[in-house]
């Protein structure tokens, strides 16, 4: 998944997606949603994980 910047350029990349799972992992994001960790492509190329952002979809 790639996300557009406000100026229409691509800049963010999906780093990790974690789904809610109550049976084995006992993790719930909101009301059964997902947790997305996003990283800017330039940071990913530099192996710089200082600016990773998290988004919860529920």
HELIX and SHEET records of a PDB file:
HELIX    1   1 UNK A   41  UNK A   45  1                                   5    
SHEET    1   A 4 UNK A   2  UNK A   4  0                                        
SHEET    2   A 4 UNK A  10  UNK A  19 -1                                        
SHEET    3   A 4 UNK A  34  UNK A  40 -1                                        
SHEET    4   A 4 UNK A  53  UNK A  57 -1                                        
END                                                                             
